[in-house]
């Protein structure tokens, strides 16, 4: 396998070029589209070569649970996109979240997290971590005084979703990172809602960024995948030993599909955002809607912070329909174009009712405290013509 362009040159490329050509490895056959290496293992020309691969004295692949050429291309391209030193891809976004936490935590450690989290992230922090003797504190995301008070001498990790799933709460990344550094705690940012094109957590002081590549990065609902991006030391010395011995490996086929998705990511995100802005403005002015949560709207309580650290309001909208759960369900059931689905980041517009789907594992009282009401809906805005989406929403309301 050969890459004819050195890493320094690739880093000088503009974003669209990186998304299409970054990290490309070509075999002796000179294929234009990246090859899919579906093999589990590799052969060596001698016992000495095998030894040198395993002890790290010679470059090369040893096992696809660790890495193979297709995964290596995806990792390099994602790292170039994010501006990170290194990337490790995994089988799903939740594998990436769990791996980024557990590879560096031990019994007696403390975690601080923003209180509004995706249901599975909330479960990991509030249910799984305590089983291993790891305590946690959940913080109101916009309250910097609460963040400061939450830190303890044993705080090792900070976990933040911003914009948060599903309420689109915003956390000031730079401000929290500054607090975390004074306690020598590592900051992990789940950047899924913002996408790597609209928000750059590493530039704002974060140590680690995680993605579900299942969402906008792949973009068409075909695969599961995840990624962790950080500096070389964290990935090589802390994350990779955990990853290699616990096995959350990404399928080479999925890696190839994700590579293909990256080629159009910048074009798709621009259209997602354009459509979302139009729909958010419409919803905010409709009498059947109680509230709209969209970072790009001036009515969003954290609009100023969002616009300071994001390039756009994004592709996700949350809103409450007047009339509670019954009215929200009736609205969803009347939609003709927008699909009811708990996924997001797809070319197709998708809507879900978080209280009964993605966040149904959280007790009712806790959901209420998080702002996840029975009338709240989460809309992932797709790539359809905005006029058709507007007409669909209007007739359903």
FIROGU-624614 format. One record per residue (C-alpha): residue number from 1; residue in one letter; x, y, z. Coordinates in Angstrom, 1 decimal, decimal comma. Layout:
BEGIN
+-----+------+--------+--------+--------+
: seq : type :     px :     py :     pz :
+-----+------+--------+--------+--------+
: NUM :    a :      X :      Y :      Z :
...
+-----+------+--------+--------+--------+
***
This chain:
BEGIN
+-----+------+--------+--------+--------+
: seq : type :     px :     py :     pz :
+-----+------+--------+--------+--------+
:   1 :    x :    0,0 :    0,0 :    0,0 :
:   2 :    x :    1,3 :    3,4 :   -0,9 :
:   3 :    x :    0,3 :    7,0 :   -0,2 :
:   4 :    x :    2,0 :    9,3 :   -2,7 :
:   5 :    x :    1,4 :   12,5 :   -0,7 :
:   6 :    x :    3,1 :   13,1 :    2,7 :
:   7 :    x :    1,1 :   14,1 :    5,7 :
:   8 :    x :    2,5 :   17,6 :    5,9 :
:   9 :    x :    1,3 :   18,3 :    2,4 :
:  10 :    x :   -2,2 :   16,9 :    3,1 :
:  11 :    x :   -2,5 :   19,1 :    6,1 :
:  12 :    x :   -2,0 :   22,1 :    3,8 :
:  13 :    x :   -5,0 :   21,1 :    1,7 :
:  14 :    x :   -8,3 :   22,9 :    2,1 :
:  15 :    x :  -11,2 :   21,0 :    3,6 :
:  16 :    x :  -13,0 :   19,7 :    0,5 :
:  17 :    x :   -9,7 :   18,2 :   -0,8 :
:  18 :    x :   -9,0 :   16,6 :    2,6 :
:  19 :    x :  -12,5 :   15,0 :    2,6 :
:  20 :    x :  -11,9 :   13,5 :   -0,8 :
:  21 :    x :   -8,2 :   12,6 :   -0,9 :
:  22 :    x :   -6,9 :   12,6 :    2,7 :
:  23 :    x :   -5,1 :    9,4 :    3,8 :
:  24 :    x :   -5,7 :    7,6 :    0,6 :
:  25 :    x :   -3,7 :    4,3 :    0,3 :
:  26 :    x :   -3,4 :    2,7 :   -3,1 :
:  27 :    x :   -2,4 :   -0,9 :   -3,8 :
:  28 :    x :   -0,1 :   -2,0 :   -6,7 :
:  29 :    x :   -3,3 :   -2,0 :   -8,9 :
:  30 :    x :   -3,7 :    1,8 :   -8,7 :
:  31 :    x :   -7,4 :    1,8 :   -8,0 :
:  32 :    x :   -9,2 :    5,2 :   -8,0 :
:  33 :    x :  -11,8 :    4,4 :   -5,4 :
:  34 :    x :  -10,4 :    3,2 :   -2,1 :
:  35 :    x :  -10,2 :   -0,6 :   -1,8 :
:  36 :    x :  -12,1 :   -2,6 :    0,8 :
:  37 :    x :   -9,8 :   -5,0 :    2,7 :
:  38 :    x :  -12,3 :   -7,5 :    4,2 :
:  39 :    x :   -9,6 :   -9,9 :    5,6 :
:  40 :    x :   -9,3 :  -10,5 :    9,3 :
:  41 :    x :   -5,6 :  -11,4 :    9,3 :
:  42 :    x :   -2,3 :  -10,8 :    7,4 :
:  43 :    x :    0,6 :  -13,0 :    6,3 :
:  44 :    x :    4,2 :  -12,3 :    6,8 :
:  45 :    x :    7,2 :  -13,2 :    4,6 :
:  46 :    x :    9,2 :  -14,5 :    7,6 :
:  47 :    x :    8,9 :  -15,2 :   11,3 :
:  48 :    x :   11,2 :  -12,2 :   11,8 :
:  49 :    x :    8,8 :   -9,9 :   10,0 :
:  50 :    x :    5,9 :  -11,2 :   12,1 :
:  51 :    x :    7,9 :  -10,4 :   15,3 :
:  52 :    x :    8,8 :   -6,9 :   14,1 :
:  53 :    x :    5,2 :   -6,1 :   13,3 :
:  54 :    x :    4,1 :   -7,2 :   16,8 :
:  55 :    x :    6,9 :   -5,4 :   18,7 :
:  56 :    x :    6,4 :   -2,3 :   16,7 :
:  57 :    x :    9,9 :   -2,1 :   15,2 :
:  58 :    x :    8,6 :   -2,4 :   11,6 :
:  59 :    x :    5,4 :   -0,8 :   10,1 :
:  60 :    x :    2,6 :   -2,9 :    8,8 :
:  61 :    x :   -0,7 :   -4,5 :    9,7 :
:  62 :    x :   -1,1 :   -7,5 :   12,0 :
:  63 :    x :   -4,9 :   -8,1 :   12,6 :
:  64 :    x :   -8,0 :   -6,2 :   11,5 :
:  65 :    x :   -9,3 :   -6,0 :   15,0 :
:  66 :    x :   -6,4 :   -3,6 :   15,5 :
:  67 :    x :   -6,2 :   -1,9 :   12,0 :
:  68 :    x :   -6,2 :   -2,7 :    8,3 :
:  69 :    x :   -5,6 :   -0,5 :    5,2 :
:  70 :    x :   -9,3 :    0,5 :    4,8 :
:  71 :    x :   -9,6 :    1,5 :    8,5 :
:  72 :    x :   -6,2 :    3,3 :    8,3 :
:  73 :    x :   -7,4 :    5,4 :    5,5 :
:  74 :    x :  -10,6 :    6,4 :    7,4 :
:  75 :    x :   -8,6 :    7,2 :   10,5 :
:  76 :    x :   -6,2 :    9,4 :    8,6 :
:  77 :    x :   -8,9 :   11,2 :    6,8 :
:  78 :    x :  -10,9 :   11,9 :    9,9 :
:  79 :    x :   -7,8 :   13,2 :   11,7 :
:  80 :    x :   -7,0 :   15,5 :    8,8 :
:  81 :    x :  -10,6 :   16,8 :    8,9 :
:  82 :    x :  -10,6 :   17,4 :   12,6 :
:  83 :    x :   -7,1 :   18,8 :   12,8 :
:  84 :    x :   -6,2 :   16,0 :   15,3 :
:  85 :    x :   -2,9 :   14,2 :   15,6 :
:  86 :    x :   -4,5 :   10,8 :   15,6 :
:  87 :    x :   -7,9 :    9,0 :   15,3 :
:  88 :    x :   -9,2 :    5,6 :   16,3 :
:  89 :    x :  -12,4 :    4,3 :   14,7 :
:  90 :    x :  -14,8 :    1,9 :   16,4 :
:  91 :    x :  -17,9 :   -0,1 :   15,7 :
:  92 :    x :  -20,4 :    2,5 :   16,8 :
:  93 :    x :  -20,7 :    5,9 :   18,4 :
:  94 :    x :  -21,4 :    4,4 :   21,8 :
:  95 :    x :  -18,3 :    2,2 :   21,5 :
:  96 :    x :  -16,4 :    5,4 :   20,9 :
:  97 :    x :  -18,0 :    7,2 :   23,9 :
:  98 :    x :  -17,5 :    4,2 :   26,2 :
:  99 :    x :  -13,9 :    3,5 :   25,1 :
: 100 :    x :  -12,9 :    7,2 :   25,5 :
: 101 :    x :  -14,1 :    7,1 :   29,1 :
: 102 :    x :  -13,1 :    3,7 :   30,3 :
: 103 :    x :   -9,6 :    3,6 :   28,8 :
: 104 :    x :   -8,6 :    6,4 :   31,3 :
: 105 :    x :  -10,8 :    5,9 :   34,3 :
: 106 :    x :  -10,3 :    3,8 :   37,4 :
: 107 :    x :  -12,0 :    3,1 :   40,7 :
: 108 :    x :  -12,0 :    6,2 :   42,9 :
: 109 :    x :  -12,1 :    8,7 :   40,0 :
: 110 :    x :  -14,8 :   11,3 :   39,5 :
: 111 :    x :  -16,5 :   12,4 :   36,3 :
: 112 :    x :  -18,2 :   15,8 :   35,6 :
: 113 :    x :  -20,7 :   15,8 :   32,8 :
: 114 :    x :  -23,3 :   18,2 :   31,3 :
: 115 :    x :  -26,7 :   17,0 :   32,6 :
: 116 :    x :  -28,5 :   16,8 :   29,2 :
: 117 :    x :  -27,1 :   13,7 :   27,4 :
: 118 :    x :  -28,1 :   11,1 :   24,9 :
: 119 :    x :  -30,0 :    8,3 :   26,7 :
: 120 :    x :  -27,1 :    5,8 :   26,4 :
: 121 :    x :  -24,5 :    8,3 :   27,4 :
: 122 :    x :  -26,6 :    9,2 :   30,4 :
: 123 :    x :  -26,9 :    5,5 :   31,3 :
: 124 :    x :  -23,1 :    4,9 :   31,0 :
: 125 :    x :  -22,3 :    7,8 :   33,4 :
: 126 :    x :  -25,1 :    7,3 :   35,9 :
: 127 :    x :  -25,4 :    3,5 :   35,9 :
: 128 :    x :  -22,3 :    1,8 :   34,5 :
: 129 :    x :  -19,5 :    4,0 :   35,9 :
: 130 :    x :  -20,7 :    3,7 :   39,5 :
: 131 :    x :  -20,5 :   -0,1 :   39,3 :
: 132 :    x :  -16,7 :    0,4 :   38,8 :
: 133 :    x :  -16,4 :    2,8 :   41,8 :
: 134 :    x :  -16,4 :    5,9 :   39,6 :
: 135 :    x :  -18,5 :    8,8 :   40,9 :
: 136 :    x :  -20,1 :   11,5 :   38,9 :
: 137 :    x :  -21,7 :   15,0 :   39,0 :
: 138 :    x :  -24,1 :   16,3 :   36,4 :
: 139 :    x :  -24,1 :   20,0 :   35,7 :
: 140 :    x :  -26,4 :   22,5 :   34,2 :
: 141 :    x :  -24,5 :   23,1 :   31,0 :
: 142 :    x :  -24,8 :   26,9 :   30,7 :
: 143 :    x :  -23,9 :   27,5 :   34,4 :
: 144 :    x :  -20,2 :   28,1 :   34,7 :
: 145 :    x :  -20,4 :   28,6 :   38,4 :
: 146 :    x :  -21,9 :   25,1 :   38,7 :
: 147 :    x :  -19,1 :   23,7 :   36,6 :
: 148 :    x :  -16,5 :   25,3 :   38,8 :
: 149 :    x :  -18,2 :   23,9 :   41,9 :
: 150 :    x :  -18,6 :   20,4 :   40,5 :
: 151 :    x :  -14,9 :   19,7 :   40,3 :
: 152 :    x :  -13,2 :   17,6 :   43,0 :
: 153 :    x :   -9,5 :   16,7 :   43,6 :
: 154 :    x :  -10,3 :   13,3 :   42,0 :
: 155 :    x :  -12,0 :   14,6 :   38,9 :
: 156 :    x :  -10,3 :   12,9 :   36,0 :
: 157 :    x :  -12,7 :   13,4 :   33,1 :
: 158 :    x :  -15,2 :   15,9 :   31,8 :
: 159 :    x :  -17,9 :   14,7 :   29,3 :
: 160 :    x :  -19,9 :   17,3 :   27,3 :
: 161 :    x :  -22,5 :   17,1 :   24,6 :
: 162 :    x :  -22,9 :   20,5 :   22,9 :
: 163 :    x :  -25,3 :   21,0 :   21,3 :
: 164 :    x :  -26,9 :   18,5 :   23,6 :
: 165 :    x :  -29,3 :   15,7 :   22,6 :
: 166 :    x :  -32,2 :   16,3 :   22,5 :
: 167 :    x :  -32,7 :   19,8 :   23,9 :
: 168 :    x :  -29,8 :   21,5 :   22,0 :
: 169 :    x :  -28,5 :   23,1 :   25,2 :
: 170 :    x :  -25,1 :   24,7 :   24,6 :
: 171 :    x :  -22,0 :   24,5 :   26,8 :
: 172 :    x :  -19,2 :   27,1 :   26,6 :
: 173 :    x :  -16,4 :   24,7 :   25,6 :
: 174 :    x :  -13,5 :   27,1 :   26,0 :
: 175 :    x :  -14,7 :   28,2 :   29,5 :
: 176 :    x :  -15,2 :   24,7 :   30,8 :
: 177 :    x :  -11,9 :   23,5 :   29,4 :
: 178 :    x :  -10,1 :   26,3 :   31,2 :
: 179 :    x :  -11,6 :   25,1 :   34,5 :
: 180 :    x :  -10,8 :   21,5 :   33,7 :
: 181 :    x :   -7,2 :   22,2 :   33,0 :
: 182 :    x :   -6,7 :   23,7 :   36,5 :
: 183 :    x :   -7,8 :   20,3 :   37,8 :
: 184 :    x :   -5,7 :   18,4 :   35,2 :
: 185 :    x :   -8,9 :   16,7 :   34,0 :
: 186 :    x :   -9,3 :   15,5 :   30,4 :
: 187 :    x :  -12,3 :   17,0 :   28,5 :
: 188 :    x :  -14,2 :   14,8 :   26,0 :
: 189 :    x :  -16,6 :   16,6 :   23,6 :
: 190 :    x :  -19,4 :   14,6 :   21,9 :
: 191 :    x :  -19,5 :   16,7 :   18,7 :
: 192 :    x :  -22,2 :   14,7 :   16,8 :
: 193 :    x :  -24,9 :   17,4 :   16,6 :
: 194 :    x :  -22,5 :   20,1 :   15,5 :
: 195 :    x :  -20,5 :   17,9 :   13,1 :
: 196 :    x :  -16,8 :   18,4 :   12,6 :
: 197 :    x :  -17,5 :   21,1 :   10,1 :
: 198 :    x :  -19,4 :   23,5 :   12,3 :
: 199 :    x :  -17,5 :   23,2 :   15,6 :
: 200 :    x :  -13,8 :   22,5 :   16,4 :
: 201 :    x :  -13,5 :   21,4 :   20,0 :
: 202 :    x :   -9,8 :   20,8 :   19,9 :
: 203 :    x :   -9,2 :   24,4 :   18,9 :
: 204 :    x :  -11,3 :   25,5 :   21,9 :
: 205 :    x :   -9,2 :   23,5 :   24,4 :
: 206 :    x :  -10,8 :   20,1 :   24,5 :
: 207 :    x :   -8,5 :   17,0 :   24,7 :
: 208 :    x :  -10,7 :   14,4 :   23,0 :
: 209 :    x :  -13,5 :   14,5 :   20,4 :
: 210 :    x :  -15,9 :   11,6 :   19,8 :
: 211 :    x :  -18,3 :   11,0 :   17,0 :
: 212 :    x :  -21,0 :    8,6 :   15,9 :
: 213 :    x :  -20,0 :    8,4 :   12,2 :
: 214 :    x :  -23,4 :    6,7 :   11,8 :
: 215 :    x :  -24,8 :   10,2 :   11,7 :
: 216 :    x :  -23,9 :   13,1 :    9,4 :
: 217 :    x :  -20,4 :   11,9 :    8,6 :
: 218 :    x :  -21,7 :    8,8 :    6,8 :
: 219 :    x :  -24,9 :   10,6 :    6,1 :
: 220 :    x :  -27,3 :    8,1 :    4,5 :
: 221 :    x :  -28,2 :    5,7 :    7,3 :
: 222 :    x :  -26,2 :    2,7 :    5,9 :
: 223 :    x :  -23,7 :    1,9 :    8,6 :
: 224 :    x :  -22,8 :    2,0 :   12,3 :
: 225 :    x :  -19,5 :    3,5 :   13,3 :
: 226 :    x :  -17,7 :    5,7 :   15,7 :
: 227 :    x :  -14,5 :    7,7 :   16,1 :
: 228 :    x :  -12,2 :    9,1 :   18,8 :
: 229 :    x :   -9,8 :   11,9 :   18,0 :
: 230 :    x :   -7,1 :   13,2 :   20,2 :
: 231 :    x :   -3,3 :   13,7 :   20,4 :
: 232 :    x :   -0,9 :   10,9 :   19,5 :
: 233 :    x :    0,0 :   10,2 :   23,1 :
: 234 :    x :   -3,6 :    9,6 :   24,2 :
: 235 :    x :   -4,6 :    7,5 :   21,3 :
: 236 :    x :   -1,4 :    5,4 :   21,3 :
: 237 :    x :   -0,7 :    4,9 :   25,0 :
: 238 :    x :   -4,1 :    5,1 :   26,6 :
: 239 :    x :   -6,9 :    4,3 :   24,1 :
: 240 :    x :   -5,3 :    1,7 :   21,7 :
: 241 :    x :   -4,4 :   -0,8 :   24,5 :
: 242 :    x :   -8,0 :   -0,7 :   25,7 :
: 243 :    x :   -9,4 :   -0,9 :   22,1 :
: 244 :    x :   -7,2 :   -3,8 :   21,0 :
: 245 :    x :   -7,9 :   -5,9 :   24,0 :
: 246 :    x :  -11,7 :   -5,3 :   24,3 :
: 247 :    x :  -12,5 :   -5,6 :   20,6 :
: 248 :    x :  -14,9 :   -2,7 :   19,5 :
: 249 :    x :  -13,5 :   -2,9 :   16,0 :
: 250 :    x :  -15,1 :   -1,3 :   13,0 :
: 251 :    x :  -16,0 :   -3,4 :   10,0 :
: 252 :    x :  -13,8 :   -2,7 :    7,0 :
: 253 :    x :  -16,9 :   -2,5 :    4,8 :
: 254 :    x :  -18,5 :    0,1 :    7,1 :
: 255 :    x :  -15,2 :    2,0 :    7,0 :
: 256 :    x :  -15,3 :    2,1 :    3,2 :
: 257 :    x :  -18,9 :    3,3 :    3,2 :
: 258 :    x :  -18,0 :    6,1 :    5,7 :
: 259 :    x :  -15,0 :    7,1 :    3,5 :
: 260 :    x :  -17,4 :    7,5 :    0,6 :
: 261 :    x :  -19,7 :    9,6 :    2,8 :
: 262 :    x :  -16,9 :   11,9 :    3,7 :
: 263 :    x :  -16,4 :   12,9 :    0,1 :
: 264 :    x :  -19,7 :   14,9 :    0,2 :
: 265 :    x :  -19,8 :   15,9 :    3,9 :
: 266 :    x :  -19,2 :   19,6 :    3,4 :
: 267 :    x :  -21,8 :   19,8 :    0,6 :
: 268 :    x :  -24,4 :   17,9 :    2,7 :
: 269 :    x :  -23,9 :   19,8 :    5,9 :
: 270 :    x :  -24,3 :   23,2 :    4,1 :
: 271 :    x :  -27,7 :   22,0 :    2,7 :
: 272 :    x :  -28,7 :   20,5 :    6,1 :
: 273 :    x :  -28,1 :   23,8 :    7,8 :
: 274 :    x :  -29,8 :   25,9 :    5,1 :
: 275 :    x :  -32,9 :   23,7 :    5,4 :
: 276 :    x :  -32,8 :   23,7 :    9,2 :
: 277 :    x :  -32,6 :   27,5 :    9,4 :
: 278 :    x :  -35,7 :   27,8 :    7,2 :
: 279 :    x :  -37,7 :   25,3 :    9,2 :
: 280 :    x :  -36,7 :   26,7 :   12,6 :
: 281 :    x :  -37,8 :   30,2 :   11,6 :
: 282 :    x :  -41,1 :   28,8 :   10,4 :
: 283 :    x :  -41,7 :   26,7 :   13,5 :
: 284 :    x :  -40,9 :   29,7 :   15,8 :
: 285 :    x :  -43,6 :   31,7 :   14,2 :
: 286 :    x :  -46,3 :   29,1 :   14,1 :
: 287 :    x :  -49,2 :   29,3 :   16,6 :
: 288 :    x :  -49,3 :   25,6 :   17,1 :
: 289 :    x :  -45,7 :   25,5 :   18,4 :
: 290 :    x :  -45,0 :   26,3 :   22,1 :
: 291 :    x :  -41,2 :   26,6 :   21,9 :
: 292 :    x :  -38,4 :   26,1 :   19,5 :
: 293 :    x :  -34,8 :   25,2 :   20,4 :
: 294 :    x :  -32,4 :   26,0 :   17,7 :
: 295 :    x :  -28,9 :   27,5 :   18,4 :
: 296 :    x :  -29,1 :   29,7 :   15,3 :
: 297 :    x :  -32,2 :   31,5 :   16,5 :
: 298 :    x :  -31,7 :   34,6 :   18,7 :
: 299 :    x :  -34,5 :   33,2 :   20,9 :
: 300 :    x :  -32,3 :   30,3 :   22,0 :
: 301 :    x :  -31,1 :   30,9 :   25,5 :
: 302 :    x :  -27,5 :   30,1 :   24,6 :
: 303 :    x :  -27,5 :   31,7 :   21,2 :
: 304 :    x :  -24,5 :   34,0 :   21,9 :
: 305 :    x :  -22,3 :   31,1 :   23,1 :
: 306 :    x :  -23,4 :   28,9 :   20,2 :
: 307 :    x :  -22,5 :   31,6 :   17,6 :
: 308 :    x :  -19,1 :   32,1 :   19,3 :
: 309 :    x :  -18,1 :   28,5 :   18,9 :
: 310 :    x :  -20,1 :   27,2 :   16,0 :
: 311 :    x :  -20,1 :   28,3 :   12,4 :
: 312 :    x :  -23,9 :   27,7 :   12,0 :
: 313 :    x :  -26,9 :   26,7 :   14,0 :
: 314 :    x :  -26,6 :   23,1 :   12,7 :
: 315 :    x :  -29,0 :   20,6 :   11,3 :
: 316 :    x :  -31,0 :   19,7 :   14,4 :
: 317 :    x :  -34,1 :   21,3 :   15,8 :
: 318 :    x :  -36,1 :   20,6 :   18,9 :
: 319 :    x :  -39,5 :   22,0 :   19,5 :
: 320 :    x :  -42,6 :   21,5 :   21,7 :
: 321 :    x :  -46,1 :   21,2 :   20,1 :
: 322 :    x :  -49,0 :   22,8 :   22,0 :
: 323 :    x :  -51,2 :   20,1 :   23,5 :
: 324 :    x :  -48,6 :   17,8 :   25,1 :
: 325 :    x :  -47,8 :   14,2 :   24,1 :
: 326 :    x :  -51,2 :   13,5 :   22,4 :
: 327 :    x :  -50,8 :   16,5 :   20,1 :
: 328 :    x :  -47,1 :   15,7 :   19,4 :
: 329 :    x :  -48,0 :   12,1 :   18,4 :
: 330 :    x :  -50,8 :   13,3 :   16,2 :
: 331 :    x :  -48,5 :   15,8 :   14,5 :
: 332 :    x :  -45,9 :   13,1 :   13,8 :
: 333 :    x :  -48,5 :   10,6 :   12,5 :
: 334 :    x :  -49,8 :   13,2 :   10,0 :
: 335 :    x :  -46,4 :   13,8 :    8,4 :
: 336 :    x :  -46,1 :   12,4 :    4,9 :
: 337 :    x :  -42,5 :   13,2 :    3,9 :
: 338 :    x :  -40,6 :   13,3 :    7,3 :
: 339 :    x :  -40,1 :    9,9 :    8,7 :
: 340 :    x :  -40,6 :    8,9 :   12,3 :
: 341 :    x :  -37,2 :    7,5 :   13,3 :
: 342 :    x :  -34,8 :    7,7 :   16,3 :
: 343 :    x :  -31,8 :    8,0 :   14,0 :
: 344 :    x :  -30,4 :   11,4 :   12,9 :
: 345 :    x :  -27,9 :   12,9 :   10,4 :
: 346 :    x :  -29,5 :   11,2 :    7,4 :
: 347 :    x :  -30,2 :   12,6 :    4,0 :
: 348 :    x :  -33,9 :   12,0 :    4,8 :
: 349 :    x :  -35,6 :   14,2 :    7,4 :
: 350 :    x :  -36,3 :   12,2 :   10,6 :
: 351 :    x :  -38,4 :   13,1 :   13,7 :
: 352 :    x :  -38,6 :   11,4 :   17,1 :
: 353 :    x :  -40,3 :   11,9 :   20,4 :
: 354 :    x :  -37,3 :   11,6 :   22,8 :
: 355 :    x :  -39,4 :   10,9 :   26,0 :
: 356 :    x :  -40,7 :    7,7 :   24,6 :
: 357 :    x :  -37,7 :    6,6 :   22,5 :
: 358 :    x :  -34,1 :    7,8 :   22,8 :
: 359 :    x :  -34,5 :    9,0 :   26,4 :
: 360 :    x :  -37,2 :    6,6 :   27,6 :
: 361 :    x :  -34,6 :    4,8 :   29,9 :
: 362 :    x :  -34,4 :    7,9 :   32,0 :
: 363 :    x :  -37,0 :    8,1 :   34,9 :
: 364 :    x :  -39,9 :   10,6 :   34,3 :
: 365 :    x :  -38,8 :   13,0 :   37,1 :
: 366 :    x :  -35,3 :   13,1 :   35,8 :
: 367 :    x :  -36,4 :   13,6 :   32,3 :
: 368 :    x :  -38,5 :   16,6 :   33,4 :
: 369 :    x :  -35,5 :   18,1 :   35,2 :
: 370 :    x :  -33,5 :   17,8 :   32,0 :
: 371 :    x :  -36,1 :   19,7 :   30,0 :
: 372 :    x :  -37,3 :   16,6 :   28,1 :
: 373 :    x :  -41,1 :   17,2 :   28,2 :
: 374 :    x :  -43,8 :   14,9 :   26,8 :
: 375 :    x :  -44,4 :   17,5 :   24,0 :
: 376 :    x :  -40,8 :   17,8 :   22,9 :
: 377 :    x :  -39,9 :   16,5 :   19,5 :
: 378 :    x :  -36,4 :   16,3 :   17,9 :
: 379 :    x :  -36,1 :   16,9 :   14,2 :
: 380 :    x :  -33,1 :   15,9 :   12,1 :
: 381 :    x :  -33,4 :   18,1 :    9,0 :
: 382 :    x :  -32,5 :   16,3 :    5,8 :
: 383 :    x :  -31,6 :   17,2 :    2,2 :
: 384 :    x :  -35,1 :   17,4 :    0,7 :
: 385 :    x :  -36,4 :   20,6 :   -0,9 :
: 386 :    x :  -37,2 :   22,9 :    1,9 :
: 387 :    x :  -40,5 :   23,9 :    0,3 :
: 388 :    x :  -41,7 :   20,3 :    0,5 :
: 389 :    x :  -40,6 :   20,0 :    4,1 :
: 390 :    x :  -42,4 :   23,2 :    5,0 :
: 391 :    x :  -45,6 :   22,1 :    3,3 :
: 392 :    x :  -45,4 :   18,7 :    5,1 :
: 393 :    x :  -45,0 :   20,4 :    8,5 :
: 394 :    x :  -47,7 :   22,9 :    7,9 :
: 395 :    x :  -50,3 :   20,4 :    6,9 :
: 396 :    x :  -49,4 :   18,2 :    9,9 :
: 397 :    x :  -49,8 :   21,1 :   12,3 :
+-----+------+--------+--------+--------+
***
